Amino acid sequence: MEKILENIWGIFVGLGWWMLNRMTAKIDGLEKDKAESSAVGRNSSLIHETDRRLDEIQHTTVPRQEYKSDIAALHLRINDLERIKQDKVQDIRIVENVESDKKKGK
C-alpha cells in the first residue's frame, strides 16, 4: 500500500511540475510580446498627428468640421430627446369604481 501511495504521489508531483512549467512559459511569452508604454504613447501621438494632417488637407469624403458639427448636433438632439421623453407621470392616484362596489354588495 505504501509503494502505491509513493508512486501516485510521484505522479502528482510530476504533473504539477509540468503544469507549472507550461504556465510559466505562457506567461513569459505574453510578457515578451507585450508592448512597452513608450511604444503605445508614440503610436498615440502619431495617430493624433495623422488626424491633424487630415484636418489640414481636408482629405476625407466629408469635411472634418462638418462631420464634427454633425456629431455635436446629434449629441445635442439626443440630450434634448432625453429631457423631453422623461417620465411625465408625477402623481398616481387610485380611484375606486363605485359601480363595482355596488355589485360586490358593499
DRENLO-943471 format. One record per atom (N, C-alpha, C): residue number from 1; residue in one letter; chain; atom name; x, y, z. Coordinates in steps of 0.001 Angstrom, whole numbers. Example, Ala and Ser with C-alpha at 12.3 -4.5 7.8 and 13.67 -1.06 7.14 Angstrom:
BEGIN
R 1 A A N 13190 -5690 7800 $
R 1 A A CA 12300 -4500 7800 $
R 1 A A C 13200 -3300 7800 $
R 2 S A N 12850 -2250 7080 $
R 2 S A CA 13670 -1060 7140 $
R 2 S A C 12900 30 7870 $
This chain:
BEGIN
R 1 M A N 826 -1191 0 $
R 1 M A CA 0 0 0 $
R 1 M A C 869 1252 0 $
R 2 E A N 1973 1187 766 $
R 2 E A CA 2877 2342 812 $
R 2 E A C 3508 2600 -549 $
R 3 K A N 3860 1562 -1235 $
R 3 K A CA 4506 1700 -2538 $
R 3 K A C 3556 2355 -3547 $
R 4 I A N 2274 1997 -3493 $
R 4 I A CA 1278 2589 -4396 $
R 4 I A C 1142 4084 -4115 $
R 5 L A N 1072 4448 -2815 $
R 5 L A CA 954 5864 -2454 $
R 5 L A C 2192 6648 -2882 $
R 6 E A N 3368 6041 -2748 $
R 6 E A CA 4589 6714 -3182 $
R 6 E A C 4575 6952 -4690 $
R 7 N A N 4125 5976 -5445 $
R 7 N A CA 4064 6121 -6906 $
R 7 N A C 3034 7170 -7326 $
R 8 I A N 1879 7144 -6684 $
R 8 I A CA 839 8137 -7008 $
R 8 I A C 1316 9525 -6637 $
R 9 W A N 1979 9665 -5496 $
R 9 W A CA 2498 10965 -5079 $
R 9 W A C 3510 11481 -6100 $
R 10 G A N 4359 10612 -6572 $
R 10 G A CA 5346 10991 -7588 $
R 10 G A C 4677 11437 -8883 $
R 11 I A N 3598 10765 -9274 $
R 11 I A CA 2870 11144 -10496 $
R 11 I A C 2257 12534 -10330 $
R 12 F A N 1628 12787 -9177 $
R 12 F A CA 1022 14095 -8935 $
R 12 F A C 2054 15211 -8905 $
R 13 V A N 3183 14953 -8299 $
R 13 V A CA 4256 15960 -8271 $
R 13 V A C 4756 16216 -9695 $
R 14 G A N 4918 15173 -10467 $
R 14 G A CA 5369 15325 -11849 $
R 14 G A C 4378 16114 -12696 $
R 15 L A N 3085 15800 -12561 $
R 15 L A CA 2065 16541 -13311 $
R 15 L A C 2020 18004 -12871 $
R 16 G A N 2128 18230 -11576 $
R 16 G A CA 2129 19609 -11066 $
R 16 G A C 3310 20393 -11593 $
R 17 W A N 4471 19774 -11603 $
R 17 W A CA 5683 20428 -12116 $
R 17 W A C 5537 20746 -13607 $
R 18 W A N 4994 19799 -14367 $
R 18 W A CA 4786 20001 -15794 $
R 18 W A C 3809 21162 -16049 $
R 19 M A N 2696 21210 -15290 $
R 19 M A CA 1718 22293 -15449 $
R 19 M A C 2340 23632 -15070 $
R 20 L A N 3130 23663 -14027 $
R 20 L A CA 3788 24897 -13612 $
R 20 L A C 4744 25403 -14687 $
R 21 N A N 5512 24494 -15291 $
R 21 N A CA 6426 24879 -16376 $
R 21 N A C 5665 25436 -17573 $
R 22 R A N 4547 24800 -17942 $
R 22 R A CA 3756 25287 -19080 $
R 22 R A C 3173 26665 -18797 $
R 23 M A N 2650 26867 -17589 $
R 23 M A CA 2083 28172 -17236 $
R 23 M A C 3153 29245 -17234 $
R 24 T A N 4309 28933 -16701 $
R 24 T A CA 5411 29894 -16674 $
R 24 T A C 5838 30256 -18092 $
R 25 A A N 5895 29273 -18979 $
R 25 A A CA 6276 29537 -20373 $
R 25 A A C 5243 30431 -21060 $
R 26 K A N 3957 30184 -20802 $
R 26 K A CA 2921 31012 -21415 $
R 26 K A C 2981 32440 -20889 $
R 27 I A N 3191 32606 -19611 $
R 27 I A CA 3293 33950 -19025 $
R 27 I A C 4507 34676 -19579 $
R 28 D A N 5622 33976 -19707 $
R 28 D A CA 6818 34585 -20288 $
R 28 D A C 6573 35015 -21735 $
R 29 G A N 5847 34205 -22492 $
R 29 G A CA 5517 34559 -23866 $
R 29 G A C 4648 35801 -23942 $
R 30 L A N 3685 35906 -23037 $
R 30 L A CA 2838 37099 -23009 $
R 30 L A C 3644 38342 -22650 $
R 31 E A N 4526 38212 -21695 $
R 31 E A CA 5361 39344 -21286 $
R 31 E A C 6291 39772 -22411 $
R 32 K A N 6787 38795 -23165 $
R 32 K A CA 7720 39103 -24245 $
R 32 K A C 7018 39876 -25366 $
R 33 D A N 5761 39492 -25664 $
R 33 D A CA 5025 40109 -26767 $
R 33 D A C 4320 41403 -26364 $
R 34 K A N 4308 41731 -25103 $
R 34 K A CA 3597 42920 -24635 $
R 34 K A C 4329 44176 -25079 $
R 35 A A N 3553 45164 -25521 $
R 35 A A CA 4157 46424 -25959 $
R 35 A A C 4551 47255 -24744 $
R 36 E A N 5598 48012 -24910 $
R 36 E A CA 6026 48904 -23838 $
R 36 E A C 5176 50161 -23861 $
R 37 S A N 5072 50817 -22731 $
R 37 S A CA 4231 52007 -22644 $
R 37 S A C 4747 53130 -23535 $
R 38 S A N 6037 53203 -23744 $
R 38 S A CA 6576 54249 -24614 $
R 38 S A C 6128 54034 -26065 $
R 39 A A N 6027 52771 -26489 $
R 39 A A CA 5574 52484 -27852 $
R 39 A A C 4107 52872 -28018 $
R 40 V A N 3298 52605 -27010 $
R 40 V A CA 1875 52972 -27075 $
R 40 V A C 1736 54488 -27138 $
R 41 G A N 2500 55204 -26321 $
R 41 G A CA 2451 56666 -26334 $
R 41 G A C 2906 57232 -27663 $
R 42 R A N 3939 56640 -28245 $
R 42 R A CA 4440 57108 -29543 $
R 42 R A C 3382 56890 -30626 $
R 43 N A N 2738 55721 -30624 $
R 43 N A CA 1693 55459 -31623 $
R 43 N A C 504 56386 -31425 $
R 44 S A N 168 56682 -30199 $
R 44 S A CA -931 57606 -29928 $
R 44 S A C -625 58985 -30496 $
R 45 S A N 589 59446 -30285 $
R 45 S A CA 953 60760 -30824 $
R 45 S A C 964 60738 -32349 $
R 46 L A N 1367 59622 -32955 $
R 46 L A CA 1346 59512 -34418 $
R 46 L A C -84 59545 -34959 $
R 47 I A N -997 58902 -34265 $
R 47 I A CA -2404 58918 -34685 $
R 47 I A C -2958 60330 -34618 $
R 48 H A N -2649 61045 -33530 $
R 48 H A CA -3116 62426 -33410 $
R 48 H A C -2500 63313 -34499 $
R 49 E A N -1251 63059 -34820 $
R 49 E A CA -591 63823 -35885 $
R 49 E A C -1266 63559 -37230 $
R 50 T A N -1623 62305 -37498 $
R 50 T A CA -2317 61970 -38743 $
R 50 T A C -3679 62649 -38800 $
R 51 D A N -4410 62647 -37688 $
R 51 D A CA -5707 63341 -37642 $
R 51 D A C -5538 64832 -37917 $
R 52 R A N -4509 65423 -37346 $
R 52 R A CA -4267 66851 -37551 $
R 52 R A C -3971 67134 -39019 $
R 53 R A N -3182 66293 -39638 $
R 53 R A CA -2851 66494 -41058 $
R 53 R A C -4076 66324 -41939 $
R 54 L A N -4935 65339 -41606 $
R 54 L A CA -6180 65174 -42358 $
R 54 L A C -7060 66410 -42227 $
R 55 D A N -7088 66997 -41039 $
R 55 D A CA -7850 68224 -40850 $
R 55 D A C -7304 69342 -41720 $
R 56 E A N -5995 69404 -41855 $
R 56 E A CA -5377 70476 -42641 $
R 56 E A C -5680 70338 -44125 $
R 57 I A N -5578 69132 -44654 $
R 57 I A CA -5751 68986 -46102 $
R 57 I A C -7189 68658 -46498 $
R 58 Q A N -8066 68424 -45522 $
R 58 Q A CA -9480 68112 -45792 $
R 58 Q A C -9617 66933 -46746 $
R 59 H A N -8817 65912 -46532 $
R 59 H A CA -8806 64761 -47430 $
R 59 H A C -9693 63655 -46871 $
R 60 T A N -10965 63969 -46743 $
R 60 T A CA -11943 62981 -46305 $
R 60 T A C -13151 63082 -47216 $
R 61 T A N -14031 62126 -47171 $
R 61 T A CA -15228 62176 -48017 $
R 61 T A C -16150 63305 -47573 $
R 62 V A N -16214 63527 -46272 $
R 62 V A CA -16986 64635 -45717 $
R 62 V A C -15996 65515 -44986 $
R 63 P A N -16059 66826 -45187 $
R 63 P A CA -15121 67691 -44464 $
R 63 P A C -15179 67451 -42963 $
R 64 R A N -14034 67471 -42353 $
R 64 R A CA -13911 67118 -40939 $
R 64 R A C -14751 68033 -40041 $
R 65 Q A N -14763 69344 -40313 $
R 65 Q A CA -15532 70258 -39471 $
R 65 Q A C -17023 69948 -39580 $
R 66 E A N -17461 69624 -40790 $
R 66 E A CA -18875 69291 -40978 $
R 66 E A C -19225 68019 -40219 $
R 67 Y A N -18353 67039 -40286 $
R 67 Y A CA -18572 65779 -39571 $
R 67 Y A C -18641 66025 -38067 $
R 68 K A N -17682 66812 -37564 $
R 68 K A CA -17662 67095 -36133 $
R 68 K A C -18907 67855 -35717 $
R 69 S A N -19369 68796 -36532 $
R 69 S A CA -20569 69559 -36175 $
R 69 S A C -21805 68662 -36219 $
R 70 D A N -21843 67707 -37176 $
R 70 D A CA -22968 66767 -37230 $
R 70 D A C -23018 65896 -35981 $
R 71 I A N -21877 65419 -35557 $
R 71 I A CA -21830 64593 -34348 $
R 71 I A C -22257 65414 -33136 $
R 72 A A N -21787 66644 -33038 $
R 72 A A CA -22174 67508 -31922 $
R 72 A A C -23677 67768 -31942 $
R 73 A A N -24239 68004 -33146 $
R 73 A A CA -25681 68229 -33253 $
R 73 A A C -26461 66991 -32836 $
R 74 L A N -25971 65805 -33204 $
R 74 L A CA -26636 64569 -32786 $
R 74 L A C -26625 64414 -31273 $
R 75 H A N -25500 64735 -30645 $
R 75 H A CA -25431 64639 -29189 $
R 75 H A C -26416 65605 -28538 $
R 76 L A N -26496 66821 -29068 $
R 76 L A CA -27443 67796 -28518 $
R 76 L A C -28875 67313 -28687 $
R 77 R A N -29194 66754 -29848 $
R 77 R A CA -30550 66260 -30095 $
R 77 R A C -30889 65097 -29176 $
R 78 I A N -29947 64215 -28965 $
R 78 I A CA -30182 63081 -28061 $
R 78 I A C -30434 63582 -26646 $
R 79 N A N -29665 64560 -26213 $
R 79 N A CA -29871 65112 -24879 $
R 79 N A C -31228 65788 -24770 $
R 80 D A N -31644 66506 -25814 $
R 80 D A CA -32966 67141 -25813 $
R 80 D A C -34072 66097 -25744 $
R 81 L A N -33946 65040 -26547 $
R 81 L A CA -34952 63975 -26525 $
R 81 L A C -35028 63309 -25162 $
R 82 E A N -33885 63145 -24535 $
R 82 E A CA -33881 62532 -23208 $
R 82 E A C -34661 63393 -22229 $
R 83 R A N -34441 64716 -22281 $
R 83 R A CA -35165 65607 -21376 $
R 83 R A C -36653 65639 -21695 $
R 84 I A N -37001 65609 -22987 $
R 84 I A CA -38407 65685 -23385 $
R 84 I A C -39151 64406 -23019 $
R 85 K A N -38513 63282 -23232 $
R 85 K A CA -39166 61990 -23069 $
R 85 K A C -39113 61434 -21646 $
R 86 Q A N -38653 62234 -20708 $
R 86 Q A CA -38619 61745 -19340 $
R 86 Q A C -40031 61423 -18880 $
R 87 D A N -40115 60565 -17915 $
R 87 D A CA -41404 60122 -17424 $
R 87 D A C -42198 61325 -16921 $
R 88 K A N -43334 61563 -17522 $
R 88 K A CA -44159 62723 -17179 $
R 88 K A C -45103 62444 -16012 $
R 89 V A N -45273 61191 -15654 $
R 89 V A CA -46190 60850 -14573 $
R 89 V A C -45517 61184 -13247 $
R 90 Q A N -46102 62142 -12535 $
R 90 Q A CA -45546 62568 -11260 $
R 90 Q A C -46393 62063 -10086 $
R 91 D A N -47708 61878 -10324 $
R 91 D A CA -48614 61531 -9237 $
R 91 D A C -49560 60450 -9731 $
R 92 I A N -49686 59368 -8978 $
R 92 I A CA -50591 58278 -9327 $
R 92 I A C -51637 58186 -8237 $
R 93 R A N -52887 58273 -8638 $
R 93 R A CA -53992 58189 -7674 $
R 93 R A C -54834 56969 -8013 $
R 94 I A N -55252 56253 -6986 $
R 94 I A CA -56105 55087 -7177 $
R 94 I A C -57518 55507 -6791 $
R 95 V A N -58432 55424 -7757 $
R 95 V A CA -59823 55804 -7539 $
R 95 V A C -60644 54537 -7622 $
R 96 E A N -61409 54278 -6581 $
R 96 E A CA -62232 53072 -6569 $
R 96 E A C -63455 53284 -7443 $
R 97 N A N -63840 52235 -8134 $
R 97 N A CA -65004 52289 -9007 $
R 97 N A C -66245 52067 -8158 $
R 98 V A N -67164 53029 -8157 $
R 98 V A CA -68370 52966 -7320 $
R 98 V A C -69285 51865 -7800 $
R 99 E A N -69409 51653 -9094 $
R 99 E A CA -70312 50633 -9643 $
R 99 E A C -69861 49225 -9248 $
R 100 S A N -68569 48984 -9266 $
R 100 S A CA -68090 47638 -8910 $
R 100 S A C -68289 47387 -7428 $
R 101 D A N -68249 48451 -6591 $
R 101 D A CA -68501 48282 -5156 $
R 101 D A C -69947 47904 -4897 $
R 102 K A N -70895 48466 -5676 $
R 102 K A CA -72319 48141 -5510 $
R 102 K A C -72577 46702 -5906 $
R 103 K A N -71909 46204 -6956 $
R 103 K A CA -72103 44835 -7402 $
R 103 K A C -71591 43845 -6372 $
R 104 K A N -70525 44218 -5679 $
R 104 K A CA -69933 43321 -4682 $
R 104 K A C -70773 43307 -3407 $
R 105 G A N -71663 44258 -3271 $
R 105 G A CA -72540 44277 -2089 $
R 105 G A C -72000 45139 -983 $
R 106 K A N -71153 46043 -1281 $
R 106 K A CA -70609 46913 -253 $
R 106 K A C -71453 48143 -80 $
